[in-house]
Every structure is written in C-alpha cells, then in structure tokens.
Amino acid sequence: MGRGRAKAKQTKVARDLKYYSPKTDLSALERELHGAAPTAEPLVSDEPDGDDEYEDDYARWASGR
C-alpha cells in the first residue's frame, strides 16, 4: 500500500525523459565529427630518451645469450 503516488511520479519522470528533446547544436557536432587539424605534438617521439638499459638486458635474456 502507498506505492501508487511513488509509481505515478516515477512514470511521470520516465515519460518526461523519454519525450525530452533538447536543442542540438549541429554546428558543434559537425566540428567534433570532422575534427580539427592536429596542432599538438605527437605523444610518442622517435628520439631515444636514455632509458634503454633495461630494454637491452631483457633483449639479451630473451635471446638466450
């Protein structure tokens, strides 16, 4: 007992959410989908950073030398 009011409110909220249609900024969506020209530097660089000492040890171990 006493569930009628709560259920009615949940139904009303669900209906409001189902039929709610906010205004869509189509130009912002178009910009997001097309993307912009990359202006930032790439995350991975081709230059060695001096942390190769561990990679060399692993490579020697993996090759069985």
Order of alpha helices (4+ residues) and beta strands (2+ residues): alpha-alpha-alpha
